[in-house]
């Protein structure tokens, strides 16, 4: 039964709302129809009783109860007054309708006369089907009489039936109009929602900048527009992060892949000794491991931020990581890298691999542009750990300072190296993911200085 009901239920919101409106209107009209017809039945019954009482009052003027015996006086319109009228003295019948027989109506008249008080009742007979009877006592000085009048209810019941049929026809017409108007009104009301849904689907597919806004919309549509705008912003942010992650992976994997290709080309150029082959294998293995570390770092960071932005990043001893980076970096012979850390036990609240990925782009850029020296220093600040990467090179051009951390932007695209302009944006994004920051110290007049602020471990 439940499955059948679900199959028969409308599948659209407009159909469901129309069905709810139709059901509500049907219940309301049923109640109103029952109340109206019940009230009309009572009204028609009161009319019948008033007519019978008036006839009984007219007949009472022809009944003389002043003597010891009740006498019925003859009048000009006696035949009209005697129609469906019984006159009793006590329980003895004095007069009855000319056509009356010992049927149920006469028996009901006898019972009413025996009560001796004003009362009305309805009896079922063969013809007519329903009869209404009312009794009226007439008291005199020395005798009493009871007048019982009767009326055929067929005309009244026909009127009641006509009213009921008219009510049902009107109800059916009103229900049809209610359903049609509800579907039309709901369809027009939902048309903007359908339009907004189609627009949101189109805009989300292309990461458009178009938004609905809250102006010139009803309150409900304004709230829907705000929710869709928020959802579109999130979708656009996810797509932008996805594109940025792809670019960062490409940028970070470029160097180790280049090392692998160069080593293979060098190894295949001419026959090599076993020691040279092992050295080549070692370099390739180190590059592959570096690639794996980069991928794990970026993917873990993206996964952690997607699941829980407040996940604890871990704790790292800063000095060993900085020294390992300085030793592993392939710096020119004329460039010296100095690691200056006052506190050997300095701890940062990030994972070791993440700290390497934050500092590595800064250190690589410093070595690339330095004239003779690169200094990496770290110190404890209130609530944070600061790492400075300083070089004695030409520094950052003033015109390029605002675009320094924009993905894909390079100060000099023709400087001879194959970078994609993603190293600094990657470092800043990774630092901000753990509550830190990467910034450029623009106050230096010689060389460049980049600062990394990280939470304390």
Backbone torsions as a table, in degrees:
resi	resn	phi	psi	omega
1	UNK	NA	-42.0	179.3
2	UNK	-64.3	-41.4	178.7
3	UNK	-64.3	-39.9	178.4
4	UNK	-64.0	-40.5	178.7
5	UNK	-64.5	-40.3	178.5
6	UNK	-65.9	-35.8	178.8
7	UNK	-69.2	-37.4	-178.7
8	UNK	-79.7	-18.9	-178.9
9	UNK	-67.5	142.3	178.3
10	UNK	-60.8	145.9	-178.3
11	UNK	-93.0	-15.1	-179.6
12	UNK	-101.5	154.2	178.2
13	UNK	-65.2	-37.0	178.3
14	UNK	-62.6	-42.2	178.1
15	UNK	-64.8	-39.6	-179.6
16	UNK	-68.0	-44.4	178.5
17	UNK	-64.4	-38.4	177.7
18	UNK	-64.1	-39.6	178.1
19	UNK	-66.2	-40.1	177.0
20	UNK	-62.9	-44.6	179.0
21	UNK	-63.7	-40.0	179.1
22	UNK	-64.7	-43.6	179.6
23	UNK	-63.5	-43.6	179.1
24	UNK	-63.0	-44.7	179.2
25	UNK	-64.2	-38.7	179.3
26	UNK	-63.4	-43.8	178.0
27	UNK	-62.9	-44.7	-179.2
28	UNK	-63.9	-44.4	-179.6
29	UNK	-67.4	-33.3	176.6
30	UNK	-63.1	-45.8	178.6
31	UNK	-62.4	-45.9	-179.2
32	UNK	-64.1	-39.4	179.4
33	UNK	-64.4	-43.7	179.1
34	UNK	-63.2	-44.6	-179.9
35	UNK	-64.3	-43.9	-178.4
36	UNK	-63.5	-47.0	-177.7
37	UNK	-69.8	-34.0	175.5
38	UNK	-64.5	-42.6	178.5
39	UNK	-64.4	-39.5	179.1
40	UNK	-66.6	-38.9	176.7
41	UNK	-60.0	-44.0	179.2
42	UNK	-65.5	-38.6	179.8
43	UNK	-64.9	-44.8	178.7
44	UNK	-63.7	-36.9	178.0
45	UNK	-65.6	-40.7	177.1
46	UNK	-63.6	-38.3	177.0
47	UNK	-61.7	-43.4	178.9
48	UNK	-62.0	-45.0	-179.9
49	UNK	-63.3	-39.7	178.8
50	UNK	-64.3	-40.1	178.5
51	UNK	-64.0	-43.7	179.2
52	UNK	-64.7	-39.7	179.5
53	UNK	-67.2	-37.9	178.1
54	UNK	-65.3	-40.7	176.7
55	UNK	-63.7	-41.5	179.0
56	UNK	-63.7	-37.6	177.6
57	UNK	-65.4	-38.6	177.9
58	UNK	-66.7	-40.9	178.8
59	UNK	-67.0	-33.3	-178.4
60	UNK	-61.8	-24.6	178.8
61	UNK	-71.2	-16.5	179.2
62	UNK	-98.5	2.4	-178.3
63	UNK	-106.4	123.8	-179.1
64	UNK	-101.8	116.5	179.6
65	UNK	-117.1	20.9	-178.8
66	UNK	-80.5	-24.0	-179.3
67	UNK	-96.1	-175.9	179.5
68	UNK	-70.5	-18.5	178.9
69	UNK	-123.1	146.9	178.8
70	UNK	-79.8	130.0	178.4
71	UNK	-122.1	142.5	177.5
72	UNK	-104.2	118.5	-177.8
73	UNK	-83.2	146.8	177.3
74	UNK	-87.2	138.1	179.1
75	UNK	-128.0	174.7	-177.2
76	UNK	-66.7	-45.3	-179.0
77	UNK	-99.9	42.9	-176.3
78	UNK	-63.0	-35.3	-178.5
79	UNK	-66.6	-34.0	178.7
80	UNK	-71.1	-38.7	-178.8
81	UNK	-72.9	-29.5	-177.0
82	UNK	-80.7	-8.3	-178.5
83	UNK	-65.6	122.0	178.0
84	UNK	56.2	43.4	179.4
85	UNK	-130.7	133.3	174.2
86	UNK	-117.5	137.3	178.6
87	UNK	-122.3	127.4	-177.4
88	UNK	-122.8	150.3	164.6
89	UNK	-119.0	107.7	-168.6
90	UNK	69.7	-120.8	175.6
91	UNK	-107.9	5.0	-179.0
92	UNK	-90.7	130.6	-178.3
93	UNK	-80.4	125.6	177.4
94	UNK	-95.5	-45.3	179.7
95	UNK	-142.5	152.9	176.8
96	UNK	-142.0	166.8	179.3
97	UNK	-60.8	147.9	-177.7
98	UNK	-59.9	-33.2	-176.2
99	UNK	-97.1	5.2	-174.2
100	UNK	-73.8	142.4	174.9
101	UNK	-126.1	178.8	-178.5
102	UNK	-78.9	64.8	179.3
103	UNK	-102.8	-172.5	-177.9
104	UNK	-65.6	-33.0	178.4
105	UNK	-63.5	-45.1	178.7
106	UNK	-63.4	-39.3	178.5
107	UNK	-64.9	-40.3	177.4
108	UNK	-64.4	-36.9	177.3
109	UNK	-63.7	-40.2	177.4
110	UNK	-61.1	-41.5	-178.8
111	UNK	-67.5	-40.0	178.3
112	UNK	-64.8	-40.3	179.3
113	UNK	-64.2	-35.4	-179.0
114	UNK	-67.2	-23.7	-179.8
115	UNK	-72.6	-31.8	176.3
116	UNK	71.7	22.4	179.2
117	UNK	-146.8	161.0	-179.1
118	UNK	-66.7	125.6	179.4
119	UNK	-158.8	151.8	178.7
120	UNK	-127.2	149.5	178.9
121	UNK	-153.1	161.5	178.2
122	UNK	-118.1	132.3	-179.4
123	UNK	-123.1	155.1	178.6
124	UNK	-99.6	124.2	179.7
125	UNK	-124.9	175.2	179.1
126	UNK	-76.6	-43.6	-179.8
127	UNK	-156.4	113.4	-1.6
128	UNK	-72.3	168.9	-171.5
129	UNK	-68.3	-43.4	-180.0
130	UNK	-128.3	137.6	-179.7
131	UNK	-131.1	138.3	177.5
132	UNK	-106.3	129.0	-179.3
133	UNK	-123.3	141.1	175.6
134	UNK	-134.2	141.7	179.9
135	UNK	-111.5	149.4	179.7
136	UNK	-141.0	112.1	176.1
137	UNK	-70.8	142.6	175.8
138	UNK	-123.3	113.3	-175.9
139	UNK	-102.3	138.0	176.0
140	UNK	-121.7	-171.3	-179.6
141	UNK	-71.5	-35.8	-173.9
142	UNK	-126.4	-4.8	-180.0
143	UNK	-152.4	164.3	178.9
144	UNK	-132.4	154.1	177.7
145	UNK	-138.9	161.2	177.9
146	UNK	-128.7	127.8	179.4
147	UNK	-108.0	126.8	177.9
148	UNK	-116.9	124.1	177.7
149	UNK	-113.8	150.9	-178.1
150	UNK	-133.4	153.6	178.4
151	UNK	-145.4	141.8	176.9
152	UNK	-74.1	128.2	-178.4
153	UNK	-89.0	1.0	-176.8
154	UNK	-59.0	-46.6	179.3
155	UNK	-60.7	-40.5	-179.5
156	UNK	-66.8	-41.4	179.7
157	UNK	-69.0	-32.3	175.0
158	UNK	-64.5	-40.5	176.7
159	UNK	-63.5	-42.0	178.5
160	UNK	-64.3	-40.1	178.0
161	UNK	-64.7	-38.8	177.3
162	UNK	-63.9	-41.8	176.9
163	UNK	-62.3	-41.9	179.5
164	UNK	-64.0	-43.5	179.1
165	UNK	-63.5	-43.6	177.3
166	UNK	-61.8	-38.7	178.5
167	UNK	-63.7	-43.3	-179.8
168	UNK	-65.5	-40.0	177.9
169	UNK	-64.7	-43.5	177.8
170	UNK	-63.1	-40.3	177.8
171	UNK	-61.2	-44.7	179.6
172	UNK	-62.4	-41.9	178.4
173	UNK	-64.2	-43.4	-179.7
174	UNK	-65.6	-37.9	178.5
175	UNK	-65.9	-41.7	177.9
176	UNK	-62.6	-44.0	177.8
177	UNK	-64.6	-39.5	179.1
178	UNK	-61.9	-44.8	-179.3
179	UNK	-64.7	-45.3	-178.4
180	UNK	-65.5	-44.9	-179.3
181	UNK	-67.6	-36.0	178.2
182	UNK	-65.0	-45.1	177.6
183	UNK	-61.2	-41.1	179.4
184	UNK	-66.1	-45.9	-178.2
185	UNK	-66.6	-44.6	179.9
186	UNK	-65.2	-39.1	177.7
187	UNK	-61.8	-42.5	177.6
188	UNK	-68.5	-35.8	179.4
189	UNK	-68.9	-34.8	-178.1
190	UNK	-87.1	-7.4	-179.6
191	UNK	-60.2	-44.0	175.7
192	UNK	-61.9	-34.3	178.5
193	UNK	-64.4	-43.5	178.0
194	UNK	-62.9	-40.5	178.6
195	UNK	-64.4	-44.0	179.7
196	UNK	-65.0	-37.1	178.9
197	UNK	-64.2	-44.0	179.0
198	UNK	-64.5	-40.9	179.0
199	UNK	-65.6	-42.0	179.6
200	UNK	-63.0	-40.6	178.1
201	UNK	-62.1	-42.7	-179.9
202	UNK	-67.8	-43.3	-178.6
203	UNK	-68.0	-36.3	-179.4
204	UNK	-68.0	-29.1	-178.0
205	UNK	-70.1	-29.8	-176.3
206	UNK	-113.5	8.5	-179.7
207	UNK	53.5	49.0	-176.9
208	UNK	-72.7	156.8	175.5
209	UNK	-85.2	-5.5	-179.3
210	UNK	-66.4	140.3	178.2
211	UNK	-138.5	159.3	-176.5
212	UNK	-79.4	-42.9	-176.0
213	UNK	73.3	177.8	-177.6
214	UNK	-112.8	0.3	-177.8
215	UNK	-83.4	149.3	176.2
216	UNK	58.5	32.3	177.1
217	UNK	-131.9	145.9	170.2
218	UNK	-60.2	165.1	-174.5
219	UNK	-57.5	-44.0	-178.1
220	UNK	-65.0	-44.0	179.7
221	UNK	-69.9	-30.8	176.5
222	UNK	-64.2	-42.2	177.4
223	UNK	-65.2	-41.4	176.9
224	UNK	-63.0	-42.2	178.1
225	UNK	-62.0	-40.1	178.1
226	UNK	-64.2	-41.7	178.9
227	UNK	-64.4	-42.9	178.7
228	UNK	-66.1	-37.3	177.5
229	UNK	-62.7	-42.6	177.5
230	UNK	-62.4	-42.5	178.8
231	UNK	-64.4	-41.3	178.4
232	UNK	-64.6	-38.3	176.7
233	UNK	-62.5	-40.9	179.2
234	UNK	-66.5	-42.2	178.9
235	UNK	-62.4	-42.4	179.6
236	UNK	-64.6	-39.4	178.1
237	UNK	-64.0	-42.0	178.7
238	UNK	-62.5	-44.2	179.2
239	UNK	-64.1	-40.0	178.8
240	UNK	-65.4	-40.9	177.5
241	UNK	-65.5	-36.6	178.3
242	UNK	-64.5	-43.7	177.9
243	UNK	-65.8	-39.6	179.9
244	UNK	-66.7	-40.5	178.4
245	UNK	-63.6	-40.1	177.7
246	UNK	-62.0	-44.3	178.5
247	UNK	-64.7	-39.3	-179.9
248	UNK	-67.0	-41.6	176.3
249	UNK	-60.2	-43.7	178.7
250	UNK	-61.4	-43.2	-179.8
251	UNK	-65.1	-45.8	-176.0
252	UNK	-69.9	-31.4	-178.2
253	UNK	-85.4	-9.8	-176.9
254	UNK	-62.4	-46.6	-176.0
255	UNK	-65.7	-51.0	178.6
256	UNK	-64.5	-33.7	176.1
257	UNK	-64.7	-39.9	177.5
258	UNK	-62.1	-41.6	177.9
259	UNK	-61.1	-42.4	179.8
260	UNK	-63.9	-44.9	-179.7
261	UNK	-63.2	-43.1	-180.0
262	UNK	-63.8	-44.4	-179.9
263	UNK	-63.0	-41.6	178.9
264	UNK	-66.4	-41.8	177.8
265	UNK	-62.5	-42.1	-179.7
266	UNK	-65.8	-39.6	-178.3
267	UNK	-69.4	-33.5	-178.4
268	UNK	-85.7	-9.8	-175.5
269	UNK	-65.7	-36.2	178.7
270	UNK	-157.2	165.3	-179.5
271	UNK	-58.1	140.6	-178.6
272	UNK	-121.2	155.5	176.8
273	UNK	-77.5	169.9	179.7
274	UNK	-63.9	-37.2	179.4
275	UNK	-66.1	-41.6	178.5
276	UNK	-66.2	-37.7	178.3
277	UNK	-64.9	-42.0	178.1
278	UNK	-64.7	-37.5	177.7
279	UNK	-63.4	-41.6	177.5
280	UNK	-62.3	-45.0	178.2
281	UNK	-60.2	-38.3	-179.3
282	UNK	-65.5	-43.0	178.9
283	UNK	-63.6	-42.3	179.6
284	UNK	-64.5	-41.5	179.1
285	UNK	-63.2	-41.4	179.0
286	UNK	-64.9	-40.8	178.9
287	UNK	-65.2	-41.4	178.9
288	UNK	-64.1	-41.2	177.6
289	UNK	-64.3	-38.4	177.3
290	UNK	-62.9	-41.6	177.8
291	UNK	-62.2	-42.6	-179.7
292	UNK	-63.8	-41.0	179.4
293	UNK	-63.6	-42.1	178.6
294	UNK	-61.2	-47.8	-179.6
295	UNK	-61.6	-45.9	-179.9
296	UNK	-61.3	-41.4	-178.3
297	UNK	-63.5	-50.3	-178.5
298	UNK	-65.4	-43.7	-177.8
299	UNK	-69.6	-40.6	177.2
300	UNK	-62.7	-40.7	178.7
301	UNK	-63.3	-45.5	178.9
302	UNK	-63.6	-40.9	-179.4
303	UNK	-66.9	-42.5	-179.1
304	UNK	-64.9	-40.5	-179.8
305	UNK	-70.4	-29.4	177.5
306	UNK	-72.7	-35.9	-177.3
307	UNK	-84.3	-47.3	-176.1
308	UNK	-157.9	109.6	-177.0
309	UNK	-70.0	-15.4	-177.6
310	UNK	-99.1	14.3	-179.2
311	UNK	-64.7	134.9	179.9
312	UNK	-64.8	125.4	-174.5
313	UNK	-79.3	-15.7	-178.1
314	UNK	110.0	-175.5	-178.9
315	UNK	-133.9	139.5	-175.8
316	UNK	-137.4	139.3	170.7
317	UNK	-78.0	121.4	-169.7
318	UNK	-71.2	-43.0	-171.1
319	UNK	-60.0	-50.6	-178.6
320	UNK	-60.1	-36.2	-179.5
321	UNK	-67.4	-44.6	-179.8
322	UNK	-64.5	-40.9	179.4
323	UNK	-68.1	-37.7	178.0
324	UNK	-64.9	-39.9	177.3
325	UNK	-64.3	-42.7	-179.7
326	UNK	-63.6	-39.0	-178.6
327	UNK	-74.2	-33.2	-176.7
328	UNK	-82.6	-15.0	-177.3
329	UNK	-74.9	134.2	-179.6
330	UNK	-86.3	82.6	-176.5
331	UNK	-91.2	147.7	174.3
332	UNK	-58.9	159.0	-176.3
333	UNK	-66.2	-30.1	-176.8
334	UNK	-82.0	-3.8	-179.1
335	UNK	-108.5	122.8	178.2
336	UNK	-103.7	138.6	179.2
337	UNK	-109.3	121.8	-179.1
338	UNK	-114.4	126.9	175.7
339	UNK	-101.7	114.2	-175.6
340	UNK	-118.0	100.5	-180.0
341	UNK	-127.1	120.6	-177.7
342	UNK	-73.6	-36.0	-176.6
343	UNK	-110.2	108.1	-178.6
344	UNK	-64.4	-22.5	-178.4
345	UNK	-94.3	18.0	-177.5
346	UNK	-62.3	129.2	-176.8
347	UNK	-118.4	137.3	175.4
348	UNK	-116.0	146.5	-176.8
349	UNK	-86.2	52.4	177.1
350	UNK	-138.9	162.7	176.2
351	UNK	-72.4	151.1	-178.9
352	UNK	-57.5	-46.0	-178.8
353	UNK	-63.4	-36.2	-180.0
354	UNK	-69.4	-38.7	176.3
355	UNK	-61.7	-40.1	177.5
356	UNK	-62.8	-43.7	-177.7
357	UNK	-69.8	-24.2	177.3
358	UNK	-77.4	-44.6	-174.4
359	UNK	-82.8	-30.1	-173.4
360	UNK	-57.6	-47.4	179.0
361	UNK	-62.0	-36.4	179.3
362	UNK	-66.0	-43.1	-179.2
363	UNK	-68.9	-37.1	178.6
364	UNK	-64.2	-44.5	177.5
365	UNK	-63.8	-40.9	-179.6
366	UNK	-62.1	-43.8	179.1
367	UNK	-65.4	-36.8	-177.5
368	UNK	-65.5	-38.5	-173.8
369	UNK	-103.6	-5.3	-177.3
370	UNK	-70.7	147.3	174.5
371	UNK	-81.8	-43.8	-176.1
372	UNK	-146.5	-24.2	-172.8
373	UNK	-146.5	145.5	173.1
374	UNK	-129.0	131.3	-178.9
375	UNK	-118.1	129.0	175.9
376	UNK	-114.7	114.6	-179.0
377	UNK	-122.3	153.9	179.5
378	UNK	-143.9	141.6	179.0
379	UNK	-152.4	161.0	-179.4
380	UNK	-87.3	131.5	172.7
381	UNK	-119.3	163.3	177.7
382	UNK	-59.9	109.6	176.8
383	UNK	83.1	3.0	-178.4
384	UNK	-157.1	168.2	174.1
385	UNK	-118.3	128.9	-179.2
386	UNK	-110.6	131.3	176.8
387	UNK	-119.4	122.9	178.7
388	UNK	-107.6	131.5	174.8
389	UNK	-115.9	111.3	-172.1
390	UNK	-122.0	140.2	175.3
391	UNK	-131.8	167.2	-179.7
392	UNK	-107.4	31.1	-179.2
393	UNK	-84.9	-160.7	-176.9
394	UNK	-73.1	-15.1	180.0
395	UNK	84.5	-179.4	-178.7
396	UNK	-89.0	128.0	177.3
397	UNK	-59.0	139.5	-177.5
398	UNK	-59.7	-38.2	-178.7
399	UNK	-69.1	-19.1	-177.5
400	UNK	-100.1	-1.9	-173.2
401	UNK	-61.6	-37.8	-178.2
402	UNK	-70.6	-24.9	-178.2
403	UNK	-100.8	12.3	-172.1
404	UNK	-61.0	-38.7	-176.0
405	UNK	-105.8	18.9	175.4
406	UNK	-85.2	129.8	-178.6
407	UNK	-60.7	136.3	175.5
408	UNK	81.8	3.6	-179.4
409	UNK	-102.3	134.6	178.2
410	UNK	-129.5	141.5	-179.4
411	UNK	-64.8	-39.5	-179.3
412	UNK	-138.7	93.7	-178.6
413	UNK	-61.5	-20.2	-179.2
414	UNK	-101.9	31.4	-177.1
415	UNK	-84.2	-0.7	173.2
416	UNK	101.9	-11.3	178.7
417	UNK	-107.4	159.9	-170.4
418	UNK	-97.9	28.8	178.5
419	UNK	-67.7	156.5	-178.3
420	UNK	-107.2	6.0	179.4
421	UNK	74.3	29.3	-178.1
422	UNK	-115.9	-6.4	-175.5
423	UNK	-64.2	-52.0	-179.3
424	UNK	-66.5	-43.5	175.0
425	UNK	-59.2	-37.5	177.4
426	UNK	-63.4	-45.5	-179.6
427	UNK	-60.9	-44.4	-179.6
428	UNK	-65.7	-42.7	-178.3
429	UNK	-63.7	-42.2	178.9
430	UNK	-65.4	-37.8	179.7
431	UNK	-67.7	-43.0	-179.6
432	UNK	-67.7	-27.0	179.2
433	UNK	-63.4	-25.5	-179.9
434	UNK	-109.7	17.1	177.5
435	UNK	86.3	17.1	179.6
436	UNK	-108.8	-162.9	-178.8
437	UNK	-158.9	148.8	171.8
438	UNK	-121.9	127.3	-176.1
439	UNK	-139.9	165.9	179.0
440	UNK	-111.3	131.7	178.3
441	UNK	-86.1	99.9	-177.1
442	UNK	-81.5	0.9	-178.6
443	UNK	-84.8	-5.8	-179.1
444	UNK	-80.0	139.3	178.4
445	UNK	-97.2	-14.0	-179.3
446	UNK	-132.5	121.6	179.6
447	UNK	76.9	-170.3	-178.7
448	UNK	-127.2	147.7	177.6
449	UNK	-135.5	123.2	176.5
450	UNK	-112.9	136.5	-176.4
451	UNK	-114.7	137.7	177.2
452	UNK	-118.5	117.9	175.6
453	UNK	-109.0	123.2	-177.3
454	UNK	-127.3	155.0	176.4
455	UNK	-65.9	153.7	-179.8
456	UNK	-74.5	140.0	179.8
457	UNK	-81.8	NA	NA
